[in-house]
Amino acid sequence: ERKNPTIKQIASDYMTRHAKVNKRQSSWQEDERLLEKNVLPAWGARKASEIRKRDGVALLDSYMDRPALCHNILKLVRKMFNFAVEKDILEFSPFIGIKPPVQITHRDRVLTEDEIRAFWTTELPKSSMSAEVKGILKLALLTGQRIGEICGISTREIEGPWWTIPSERTKNGEAHRVYMTKSALDVLVPKDGEYYFQSPVVKYDPDHKPIYSHIDANAISYAIRRNLKDYKARRPLKGDTITMVKVAENRKMAMAHFTPHDLRRTCATFLAQLGFSDEVIDAVLNHKKTGVVKIYNRHKYDTEKKMALEAWERKLNSIIREKESNIVPMTAGRKTGK
């Protein structure tokens, strides 16, 4: 059996000896999620040595309607088989030469002012999403932060008007300070536990003590999809264990499809329209510096981030209330022309 393991055994070995050793927690947890939901239901009991190129092609073809997921599955499974070859568990990888069947088109969706107003005042409130999920989406628009980082906000990360995301929770591995406007702080309803957005799913340790965690980022994308009027769910595949929960039509949002990242992009776009420079917007979004800037520019931009997010809060409030913005022109961090 050791000489001829199943895909489930290969996956377990990959997670234990590679992913959990070499990757950040959020990264290996995503690997684990993809394996459990998108690979093992179809392949788990099969012998790894029996998987052929045509099997890989068939698996990827089944996710053609979700290009990003298709690409992520390919990258993960190819890496898992390469690991098995390197460890002399398998003689070859069937994923050599396999290309994704569909290309990712880079999204440029930015919500218009009318969409923002509808999202905030009517569509989101009437949806079937929980109060926690609604709060997460509001913070994505208010702060421009990554959805996974918002989901994991804990009480120890908030001090006054500042939210400090520790390095182990950021995409670029660098601690990040986010200025929380009044509107953003109002979203953070205090909870009894550690997390503001605690998951309704409670796990238990071997002693049957509850282990509480925060809402998973993937649950947010799922919540949006099931609450959109025009979203067409793909047909369940063989091995699927979860089907999309139905939502009453009168509670669905009458909006064009959007993702959590589109809310982050919307925040960034409006900051640019308000006149803030790329450097300040990058500081707000926690984009990693490169080249000479990375080496020599250690400025944290706290003052500029505060000014930018306060300006965006005023603009957002004016959009929601359908009033002309009364934002005072600023000079700090603004683009200048000659």
Buried (B, 14 or more C-beta within 10 A) or exposed (E): EEEEBBBBBBBBBBBEEBBBEEBBEBEBBBBBEBBBBBBBBBBBEBBBBEBEEEBBBEBBEBBEEBBBBBBBBBBBBBBBBBBBEEEEBBEEBBBEEBEBBBEEEEEEBBBEBEBBBBBBBEBBEBBBBBEBBBBBBBBBBBBBBBBBBBBBBBEEBBEEBBBEBBEEBBBEEEBBBBBBBEBBEEBBEEBEEBBBBBBEEEEEEEEEEEEBBBBBBBBBBBBBBBBBBEEEEEEEEEBBEEEEEEBEEEEBBEBEBBBBBBBBBBBBBBBBEBBBBEBBBBBBBBBEBEEEEEEEEEEEBEEBBBBBBBBBBBBBBBBBEEEEEEBEEBEEBBEEEE
